[in-house]
């Protein structure tokens, strides 16, 4: 019965499965980018350079730095746990 159901509903379910697969793929890539240590280190360096150049205030610098350091901590925890 499953084969018959798959064939009957393929025109409706097929595109949905494709969209879900694509959404999962995009989410995985976004997560890898969000917690990539090299990207985070580069962002920290860029942040420091912007602060030293006077482009951002100390409060903005500290806020962004805290966010980046938290993401870096998560990235390292994920690496240790094998994710």
N, C-alpha and C positions, 0 to 999 in steps of 0.2 A: 504494500500500500504506500510505503514511503516514496518509492520511485514514481508512482502515479501522481502523488501529491507534488513532488518536486517538479515534474514535467508540467502539471497544470498551473502551478503558481510561479514558474520560472520567469515569465515576463514581468511579474510584479516584484518578486523577491530578488531576482538576479541583480538588478540595478541597486537595490537597497544593500545587498551584501557587498557590492563593489564600493558604495559610498562609505559603509562602515569600515571596510578594510582600509580605504584611503584615509579616513579620519584617524584610525589607530596608527597608521604609518606617520601621519603628520604629528600626532601627539607624541609619539616616541622620539621623533627627530627634534621636536621642540624641547622635550625634556632633556635629551642629550646635549643640546646647545645650551640650555639654561644652566646645566651643571657641569659644563666642560671647564676643567681647571685652567687650561691655557686661555680660554676666552675670559674667564674671571680674572686671572692675573693681568691680562692686557687691559681689562676694564678698570682695575684698580690703578694701574700705572697711568692710564689716560685721566682718571679722576684726579690723581695727585698732580699731574701736569696742569690740568685745568685750574686746580686750586692755587698752585704756585704762580700761574699766569694771571691770577685775579679774576678769572672768568666766573667763579662760583664763590659763594660765601662759605665761611667756616661751618655754619649750621648745615648748609646743603651738603657740604663735603662729608661731614660726620654722618649725616643721615644716609647718604648713598654708600658710604664706606661700610656702615653697619649692615646694610642690605647685601652688599657684595660679599662681605666676610661671612655672613650667615649662609649664603648660597655656597660659598667655598667649603664651609664646614660640612654642609649636607653632601656636597660632591665627594668629599673625602670619606665620609661615613658610608656612602653608597659604594665607593670603590672597595672599601674594606669588606663590605657585606657581599660583594660580587654582583651588584645590580648593574 
